[in-house]
Amino acid sequence: MTRLSNAQRLGLEVLFEQTQPPPPVDYLKWAKQNIVFSDRITQFPGPYNEALFPFFSEILKSLTPDDPCRMVTISKSAQVGGTVLANIFTLGTMDMDPCDFLYVHPTEENASRWSKQKLMPLLRETTSLAALFPEKSRDGGNSIHYKERADGRGAIQAAGANSPSGLSMISPRKQVQDDLSKWQNNEAGDPESQAESRSKAFIAAKILKISTPLIAPGCRISSNFERGSQEYYHVPCPHCRHLHPLEWEHMRDHIDADHPERACFYCPKCGSEIREHHRAWMVDPANGAKWVAKYPERARYHRSFHIWVAYSPLESWEALARAYLNVQSGGPDDKTKKSGAEQVFYNDWLGAPFEVDGESVDWEILRDRAELGDIKRGVIPPRALILTIGIDVQGDRVEWQLVGHGKKHYRVVIDRGIIDESAGRHLPGFVAHSGHISEQQVQAALSNLIRREWPDCWGNKRRADLSAIDGNAYTEDVWEWARKHPISDVIMVRGDNRETASNLTQVKKEKDKRGRTLKYQRRFFNFNASVLKASLYRSFKKEDPEQAGYVDFASGLGDDFFQQITSERRVQRKNRAGHPFYEWELPSGVRNEALDMMNQAQAAAFRIGINRWTEDEWDALRERLSQEPKPAQMDLEDLMHQPQVNEASVPIAANQSMIDAAIARAKQRAARRGI
């Protein structure tokens, strides 16, 4: 009797195969066999090398069925390889433990970009998966957001947290919640809860939450980390073998500003120097390095890990020190070119949330600081090298605020004023009016404002370099005035209260009720009002004038100014589902125009690009301003709009290669037209 004709034997063999336990899921082993890095994307091309990232091995183990935890949270800095972990978990699952898998991004747009630029190439290039995920354009199991295994045993659903329907497409046994800190509530409520609920039916579900922190309290990844086991990677001192985590303070307090290349950690026990060449030895588990949980009892359900650039071979300790020094000095380190450099350093380098308590200092403290200082209202102090005006539009008036900016993120409020029904009183034929932005006399007064000159401490007269007017209300009336002036003199802005928004972005094309594209898009910008307020409130608490981010005030601004600029609070709310979120609150009956104008003036400074200037560029600008000014050369557009004013007040660049065309008005305009 042949084997093929032995039905009983065949039945027993099938029964044996089906009753065998599944093969072990080993993500680390799978990564070594399947992940190959290209030299285009990393400085360490070739197969996955555990020796470079030994701290990932335990995290990968926590994602296997052998670890009882249901949730794994990774709070991390940028450039530590977190995306690689998520990819190994996703692709390794599809190969070794196939199931329905949900990969959630902050938005559907992010999900589409990830699928096209990351997922599809990985599926194509990973040998063990290429045959399981054939690319058939008309196959229902293959779309941008949905990739199904050819045998139907599993699928990957890419979704955006902003889309409740995308989160409900499948019931996944495993999922990744990527860039969790950037998730915003959607129309159905809290997307994090919605995603987690999709895996409730599975006892052995695994949910990986991964992100760089943003602002706390209210940061999703930080909140998850605190609810978990809170594990830190402890490494041995190469001198005394004391086991400890690498903490930023043990480097920060010893950085030599003149020699950042000497940056090192100091052992908290023996005080010896720990140099960067010790790092590879320290992070090796063979020498005692290991993850240590602050709350080990939570690890059965939720393991949370924190990892930052000090451990990673992808960044040097010198680069870390230079980034810190650039934040302190106001310089444009490669990782701090974004506005809000202090927050970027905390988030991207330290992997730490930018802590905000939501309360400003008492307004009387700021007022007393101003009155005890030596800055006179309306006189530009020596540290104010760039001038911007924030303009707030109300129903019966227009308010303005002149702010100076200098090295090390210095700011000073120099002057303020109101344009109301009295505007134009000195002109012949004056007729009282409402003070609204649509009034001709109000627009004329605004035009005079942006041409106005203020004296500086060197005896010169200077105009504002850029004005930013609130375009959120009465937009068409604001545009009617703004369009009469060059874009290098006036931009329109509006606040975006999402904490995940960019600090300054150009408004997308908008259309009126008739479907016509509005023409103000080129000079209209959104700014992150929430983050700018948080940063400003932190700066208010700085008492040392030499500290980066210090805010100064001229005397005589009035009590109401200081009451307004400290008027809002960041408070916790709960949505209909009972999930907490944070927003800025203005108490009833309190005004906040001064706070809004401070942010508008800051948005104008970002538009000029001062956050990218080096210390040498600031010094060159100061040297030029302290000398006798010269007439500026203007382009044709400016000559068409330029009134007859003292051109000696217009800033020019004595050293264009250093100032980067940001001060010379003609060069500014040319750069801005490149948007």
Protein Blocks (a to p, Z undefined) as FASTA:
>chain_A
ZZklmmklmmmmmmmmmmpccddddfklmmmmmmccdfklbcbgcjddfklmmmlmmmmm
mmpmklmbfbdcddddehiopmmmmmmmmmmmmmmmgcddddddfblklmmmmmmmmmmm
mmmmmmklmmmmccdfklmkbcfklccdfklpaccddddfklmklmmmpccfbdcdehkl
lpccdfkbpfklmmmmmmmmpmkbccddddddfbdehifklmmmmmmnopadddddfklo
pacdddfklmmmmccfklmmlgccddfklopacdfklmmmmmpmknopacddfblmlmmm
occddddfklpmkbcfklmmmmmmmmmnopacfklmpghklmmmmmmmnopacddehiac
dfklmmmmmmmmmcdehiacfklmbccddddddfkbccdddddddehhiacdfbdcdddf
kgoklpghiacdehpaklmklmmmmmmmmmpccddfkopacddfbdcddfkgoklmmmmm
mmmpcfklpccddddfbfkbcfbdcddddddfkopacfklmmgccddfklmmmmmmmmmm
pmbfkbghiacddehkbjklmmmmmmpccdddddfkopacddddddehiacklmmmmmmm
mmmmmmnopmmpcfklmmmmmmmmmpccddddddfklmmmmccddfklpccdfblmlnno
mmmmmlmmmmmmmZZ
